[in-house]
Amino acid sequence: MKKKILPILGLMALSLAACGEREVTLKDYEKTLDIFAYKDTVRIMQIADLHWSMNTDYQAEKRYITKLVAEVDPDIIISTGDNVLGGDVTTYREVFSLLDGLKNSSGKPIYWASVWGNHDRSGIYNPDFPNDLQLNYAKTKDFKYGEETKGHSFYSSPEDKVFGRSNFVFSLTDGSNTIWRLYGVDSNTDTYSGNRYVYDHIHKDQIEWFEKEAKDVVVPSLTYFHIPLWETVDAYRAAQAGELPEGTYGGEIRESDFTAGPLDEKDGQPGVYIADEKTNFFDVCKENGVKGIFNGHDHINDFHAIYKDVLLAYGIKSGNGLYSDNDMIGAAYMEIHKDGSFDGRLGHDFHHCLMTYDGVVTIDGGNK
């Protein structure tokens, strides 16, 4: 939850006590970028589960990410969390300074933000430090495409009462009208259930916030968070049963079945480390213009499927921190269009760029 603003002595304290916290509006969560005034197609790269630590060779990882960015050449980067595990303040500064300094092949700044994973607050720092640090790169409210600013993060985290931190909106405009929106949502961290910790979920008040935002500006959108939804399992089972059309799904589920997770005692879900509760978030997304839902969390899963007309997709682990498979590291990337189109099929608007540390690059199943 949010930090509370400490009262100040004197008349200001009386004023705060009388008025309470400032009312937060829907616009407080929103940043804008006029990119569709200059481009008809925008490329968004998703990185996931860096897991940098105090033992990370920062220079080697920076070279890897920089080369990956050069291969994908995105306009926007979104990290779906677990940037750090077992790190300190230097670790986070290394990650975010890297992201904020990236440029694409046109020499334009790459706009970026990170939602939080279940490990991002696990390190030798104040738990609020990652949030406060990213806010330092997120001073600009309305970006002008290609313009250098003090930071290029579109992260927002108002001092509100909505659960979590990384609940934000990035509106992509043509200079006048919003064409697409990108939503960040905090899928939160671990929660205690009975006699053990399990993965938390997107809370009811977050879903209500999201629905209000989506209904306020009705445009096509994409949504990003860390922990996969239960619908990921539903989509995987439908694909395995032959219930999804050929060409609308792909990738793999390599994670082992649960041995100590929230579903171990329920129905043995296949290698998908999902939240402790099934919510109506997927349905709310589908009903409000969301074309794609993207998560991280499971390092050796890259399954994706168009399920009930929405692309549900894993990102790809972007580096070798903690554990990974050498043939499943890199990034996923999406292309969205000024006319509002987004097919969501692999090799059309949704892509995999797999890149090993030996320099072997594979895009959508073919070596480059």
C-alpha positions as CSV (number, residue, x, y, z in Angstrom):
1,M,0.0,0.0,0.0
2,K,1.0,3.6,-0.3
3,K,3.1,5.6,2.1
4,K,1.1,8.1,4.2
5,I,2.1,11.8,4.1
6,L,3.3,12.8,7.5
7,P,1.5,15.9,8.9
8,I,3.5,19.1,9.2
9,L,3.4,21.3,12.3
10,G,1.3,24.4,12.3
11,L,-1.5,25.6,10.1
12,M,-0.6,23.1,7.3
13,A,-1.2,20.3,9.8
14,L,-4.6,21.6,10.7
15,S,-5.4,22.1,7.0
16,L,-4.4,18.5,6.2
17,A,-6.4,17.1,9.1
18,A,-9.5,19.1,8.0
19,C,-9.2,18.2,4.3
20,G,-7.7,14.7,4.3
21,E,-5.6,13.4,1.4
22,R,-5.9,15.2,-1.9
23,E,-8.4,13.5,-4.2
24,V,-6.7,11.5,-6.9
25,T,-8.2,11.7,-10.4
26,L,-8.0,9.3,-13.3
27,K,-5.7,11.7,-15.1
28,D,-3.1,11.4,-12.2
29,Y,-2.3,7.9,-13.5
30,E,-1.8,8.9,-17.1
31,K,1.2,10.0,-19.2
32,T,0.9,10.8,-22.9
33,L,3.1,10.5,-26.0
34,D,2.2,12.0,-29.4
35,I,4.0,9.2,-31.3
36,F,1.2,8.5,-33.8
37,A,1.6,12.0,-35.1
38,Y,4.9,10.7,-36.6
39,K,4.5,7.0,-37.0
40,D,1.8,4.6,-38.3
41,T,3.2,1.6,-36.4
42,V,4.7,1.6,-32.9
43,R,6.9,-1.3,-31.6
44,I,6.7,-2.2,-27.9
45,M,9.3,-4.5,-26.5
46,Q,8.6,-6.5,-23.3
47,I,11.5,-7.6,-21.1
48,A,10.9,-9.9,-18.1
49,D,12.6,-11.3,-15.0
50,L,16.1,-9.8,-15.2
51,H,16.8,-10.9,-11.6
52,W,19.9,-8.7,-11.3
53,S,21.6,-9.1,-8.0
54,M,24.7,-7.8,-6.1
55,N,26.6,-10.7,-7.8
56,T,25.5,-9.7,-11.3
57,D,28.1,-8.8,-13.9
58,Y,26.4,-5.5,-14.7
59,Q,28.5,-4.7,-17.7
60,A,27.9,-8.1,-19.3
61,E,24.1,-7.8,-18.7
62,K,24.1,-4.3,-20.0
63,R,25.8,-5.5,-23.2
64,Y,23.2,-8.2,-23.6
65,I,20.2,-5.9,-23.1
66,T,21.8,-3.3,-25.4
67,K,22.3,-5.8,-28.2
68,L,18.8,-7.2,-27.7
69,V,17.4,-3.7,-28.0
70,A,19.4,-3.2,-31.2
71,E,17.9,-6.4,-32.7
72,V,14.3,-5.4,-31.8
73,D,14.6,-1.7,-32.3
74,P,11.6,-0.7,-30.2
75,D,9.9,2.7,-29.5
76,I,8.8,1.6,-26.1
77,I,10.0,-0.9,-23.5
78,I,8.0,-2.4,-20.7
79,S,9.5,-4.6,-18.0
80,T,7.0,-6.9,-16.4
81,G,8.9,-7.1,-13.2
82,D,11.4,-9.0,-11.1
83,N,14.1,-6.6,-12.2
84,V,16.1,-7.4,-9.1
85,L,16.4,-10.2,-6.5
86,G,19.0,-10.0,-3.8
87,G,20.2,-6.6,-5.0
88,D,20.9,-3.3,-3.3
89,V,20.4,0.3,-4.3
90,T,23.3,0.1,-6.8
91,T,21.6,-2.8,-8.5
92,Y,18.4,-0.9,-9.1
93,R,20.3,2.2,-10.2
94,E,22.2,0.1,-12.8
95,V,18.9,-1.3,-14.2
96,F,17.0,1.9,-14.4
97,S,19.9,4.0,-15.6
98,L,20.4,1.5,-18.5
99,L,16.7,1.6,-19.5
100,D,16.6,5.4,-19.3
101,G,19.6,5.8,-21.6
102,L,18.5,3.5,-24.4
103,K,17.8,4.9,-27.9
104,N,16.5,3.2,-31.1
105,S,18.0,3.1,-34.5
106,S,16.6,6.5,-35.3
107,G,18.4,8.0,-32.4
108,K,15.1,8.6,-30.6
109,P,14.8,8.0,-26.8
110,I,13.1,4.8,-26.0
111,Y,10.2,5.4,-23.5
112,W,10.0,2.8,-20.8
113,A,8.4,1.7,-17.5
114,S,8.4,-1.2,-15.2
115,V,5.5,-2.8,-13.3
116,W,6.5,-4.7,-10.1
117,G,7.0,-8.4,-9.7
118,N,6.9,-10.4,-6.5
119,H,10.7,-10.0,-6.0
120,D,11.2,-6.3,-6.7
121,R,11.0,-5.3,-3.1
122,S,13.3,-8.1,-2.0
123,G,16.7,-6.5,-1.5
124,I,19.0,-4.5,0.8
125,Y,17.0,-1.2,0.5
126,N,13.9,0.4,1.9
127,P,11.0,-1.4,0.2
128,D,9.8,2.0,-1.2
129,F,13.1,2.6,-2.9
130,P,12.3,1.0,-6.3
131,N,9.1,3.0,-6.6
132,D,10.8,6.3,-5.6
133,L,13.7,5.6,-7.9
134,Q,11.5,5.0,-10.9
135,L,9.6,8.1,-10.1
136,N,12.8,10.1,-10.5
137,Y,12.9,9.0,-14.1
138,A,9.2,9.8,-14.6
139,K,8.9,13.6,-14.1
140,T,7.5,14.3,-17.5
141,K,3.7,14.2,-17.9
142,D,3.1,14.7,-21.6
143,F,6.0,13.5,-23.8
144,K,6.8,15.0,-27.2
145,Y,8.1,12.3,-29.5
146,G,11.9,12.3,-29.8
147,E,12.4,15.1,-27.2
148,E,15.1,14.7,-24.6
149,T,13.7,15.1,-21.1
150,K,15.1,14.5,-17.6
151,G,13.7,10.9,-17.8
152,H,11.8,8.8,-20.2
153,S,9.8,6.6,-17.9
154,F,6.0,6.8,-18.1
155,Y,5.5,5.2,-14.7
156,S,3.0,6.7,-12.3
157,S,2.3,6.0,-8.7
158,P,0.0,8.6,-7.1
159,E,-0.5,8.6,-3.4
160,D,-3.9,7.0,-3.6
161,K,-5.8,4.3,-1.8
162,V,-5.7,1.7,-4.7
163,F,-3.8,-1.4,-3.7
164,G,-0.3,-1.8,-5.1
165,R,2.1,0.6,-6.7
166,S,2.5,0.2,-10.5
167,N,-1.0,1.0,-11.6
168,F,-0.6,3.4,-14.5
169,V,-1.7,4.5,-18.0
170,F,0.3,5.5,-21.1
171,S,-1.8,7.1,-23.8
172,L,-0.4,7.1,-27.3
173,T,-1.8,10.0,-29.3
174,D,-1.7,11.6,-32.7
175,G,-1.2,14.9,-31.0
176,S,-4.9,15.4,-30.5
177,N,-6.6,12.1,-30.1
178,T,-5.7,9.0,-28.1
179,I,-5.2,6.1,-30.5
180,W,-3.9,3.3,-28.1
181,R,-3.4,2.9,-24.4
182,L,-0.9,0.8,-22.5
183,Y,-1.9,-0.2,-18.9
184,G,0.5,-1.2,-16.1
185,V,-1.0,-3.1,-13.2
186,D,0.6,-4.3,-10.0
187,S,-0.1,-8.0,-9.6
188,N,1.5,-7.6,-6.2
189,T,3.9,-9.9,-4.3
190,D,3.4,-12.8,-1.9
191,T,0.7,-13.2,0.6
192,Y,0.3,-15.5,3.6
193,S,-2.4,-18.2,3.3
194,G,-2.8,-20.6,6.1
195,N,0.6,-22.0,6.8
196,R,2.6,-20.8,3.7
197,Y,3.2,-17.9,1.4
198,V,1.5,-17.9,-2.0
199,Y,1.4,-15.4,-4.9
200,D,-1.0,-12.5,-4.5
201,H,-3.5,-11.4,-7.1
202,I,-4.8,-8.2,-8.7
203,H,-7.2,-6.8,-6.1
204,K,-10.8,-5.8,-6.5
205,D,-10.1,-2.1,-6.0
206,Q,-7.4,-2.3,-8.8
207,I,-9.9,-3.9,-11.1
208,E,-12.4,-1.2,-10.3
209,W,-9.8,1.5,-11.0
210,F,-8.8,-0.2,-14.3
211,E,-12.5,-0.4,-15.4
212,K,-13.0,3.3,-14.7
213,E,-9.8,4.2,-16.6
214,A,-10.8,2.1,-19.6
215,K,-14.4,3.5,-19.7
216,D,-13.0,7.0,-19.5
217,V,-11.1,6.8,-22.7
218,V,-12.4,3.9,-24.9
219,V,-9.6,2.9,-27.3
220,P,-7.7,-0.3,-28.1
221,S,-5.2,-1.2,-25.4
222,L,-2.6,-3.6,-24.0
223,T,-2.1,-4.6,-20.4
224,Y,1.1,-5.6,-18.6
225,F,1.7,-7.1,-15.2
226,H,3.9,-9.8,-13.6
227,I,2.0,-12.9,-12.3
228,P,-0.1,-14.8,-14.9
229,L,-3.9,-15.0,-14.7
230,W,-5.7,-18.3,-14.3
231,E,-7.0,-17.8,-17.9
232,T,-3.4,-18.6,-19.0
233,V,-4.0,-22.2,-17.8
234,D,-7.5,-22.2,-19.4
235,A,-6.0,-21.1,-22.7
236,Y,-3.2,-23.7,-22.5
237,R,-5.6,-26.5,-21.8
238,A,-7.8,-25.4,-24.6
239,A,-4.9,-25.4,-27.0
240,Q,-3.8,-28.9,-25.8
241,A,-7.4,-30.1,-26.3
242,G,-7.5,-28.8,-29.9
243,E,-10.1,-26.3,-29.0
244,L,-8.2,-23.3,-30.4
245,P,-7.7,-22.8,-34.1
246,E,-4.3,-23.6,-35.6
247,G,-2.2,-20.5,-35.9
248,T,-3.7,-18.8,-32.8
249,Y,-1.3,-20.2,-30.2
250,G,2.3,-21.3,-29.8
251,G,5.2,-21.5,-27.4
252,E,5.7,-23.9,-24.6
253,I,5.0,-24.5,-20.9
254,R,8.3,-25.9,-19.5
255,E,7.9,-25.1,-15.8
256,S,7.4,-28.3,-13.7
257,D,4.0,-29.0,-12.1
258,F,3.5,-27.4,-8.7
259,T,5.2,-29.1,-5.8
260,A,4.6,-26.3,-3.2
261,G,2.2,-23.7,-4.7
262,P,-1.3,-22.5,-4.3
263,L,-2.7,-25.0,-6.7
264,D,-0.9,-28.1,-5.4
265,E,-3.9,-29.0,-3.3
266,K,-6.5,-28.0,-5.8
267,D,-6.2,-29.3,-9.3
268,G,-2.5,-29.6,-10.2
269,Q,-2.3,-26.8,-12.8
270,P,0.4,-27.5,-15.4
271,G,3.6,-25.5,-14.7
272,V,1.9,-22.1,-14.5
273,Y,2.7,-20.2,-11.3
274,I,-0.5,-18.2,-11.1
275,A,-2.1,-16.0,-8.5
276,D,-3.8,-17.4,-5.4
277,E,-7.3,-16.3,-6.6
278,K,-9.1,-16.3,-9.9
279,T,-10.6,-12.8,-10.4
280,N,-12.7,-11.2,-13.1
281,F,-9.8,-9.1,-14.4
282,F,-9.6,-11.0,-17.7
283,D,-13.3,-10.4,-18.3
284,V,-13.0,-6.7,-17.5
285,C,-10.1,-6.4,-19.9
286,K,-11.9,-8.1,-22.7
287,E,-15.1,-6.0,-22.2
288,N,-13.1,-2.8,-22.3
289,G,-11.0,-2.9,-25.4
290,V,-7.9,-4.8,-24.3
291,K,-6.3,-6.6,-27.3
292,G,-3.4,-8.2,-25.5
293,I,-2.5,-9.2,-21.9
294,F,1.2,-9.8,-21.1
295,N,3.0,-11.2,-18.0
296,G,6.3,-12.6,-16.9
297,H,7.1,-14.6,-13.8
298,D,7.6,-18.1,-15.2
299,H,11.2,-18.1,-16.6
300,I,10.9,-21.1,-18.9
301,N,7.4,-20.6,-20.3
302,D,6.7,-18.7,-23.5
303,F,3.2,-19.9,-24.3
304,H,0.9,-17.4,-26.0
305,A,-2.7,-17.8,-27.4
306,I,-5.5,-15.8,-28.7
307,Y,-8.1,-16.8,-26.2
308,K,-11.6,-15.4,-26.4
309,D,-10.3,-12.8,-28.8
310,V,-7.6,-11.5,-26.5
311,L,-3.9,-12.4,-26.8
312,L,-2.6,-13.9,-23.6
313,A,1.1,-14.1,-23.7
314,Y,4.2,-14.6,-21.6
315,G,7.1,-12.3,-22.1
316,I,10.5,-14.0,-22.5
317,K,13.1,-14.0,-19.8
318,S,15.6,-11.2,-20.6
319,G,18.9,-12.5,-19.2
320,N,20.3,-15.3,-17.2
321,G,19.7,-14.2,-13.7
322,L,18.4,-16.9,-11.2
323,Y,17.5,-19.6,-13.7
324,S,16.7,-19.8,-17.4
325,D,16.9,-22.0,-20.5
326,N,19.5,-20.9,-23.0
327,D,17.1,-21.3,-25.9
328,M,14.4,-19.2,-24.2
329,I,15.9,-15.9,-23.3
330,G,15.4,-12.6,-25.1
331,A,12.3,-10.5,-25.5
332,A,8.8,-10.5,-26.9
333,Y,7.7,-7.5,-28.9
334,M,4.4,-6.2,-30.3
335,E,3.5,-3.9,-33.1
336,I,0.4,-1.7,-32.8
337,H,-1.0,0.5,-35.6
338,K,-2.5,3.9,-36.0
339,D,-5.7,2.4,-37.5
340,G,-6.2,0.5,-34.2
341,S,-5.4,-2.9,-35.6
342,F,-3.6,-5.6,-33.7
343,D,-3.8,-9.2,-34.9
344,G,-1.9,-10.8,-32.1
345,R,-0.5,-13.7,-34.1
346,L,3.1,-14.7,-33.8
347,G,5.0,-13.4,-36.8
348,H,2.3,-10.8,-37.6
349,D,1.9,-8.3,-34.7
350,F,3.4,-10.4,-31.9
351,H,7.0,-11.6,-32.1
352,H,9.7,-13.5,-30.3
353,C,13.3,-12.4,-30.4
354,L,15.4,-15.1,-28.8
355,M,19.1,-14.2,-28.2
356,T,21.7,-16.3,-26.5
357,Y,24.8,-15.0,-24.8
358,D,26.8,-16.6,-27.6
359,G,25.1,-14.2,-30.0
360,V,22.7,-16.6,-31.8
361,V,19.5,-14.7,-32.6
362,T,16.2,-16.3,-33.5
363,I,13.1,-14.3,-34.5
364,D,9.8,-16.1,-34.8
365,G,11.3,-19.5,-35.2
366,G,13.9,-18.7,-37.8
367,N,17.6,-17.9,-37.3
368,K,18.7,-14.4,-38.2
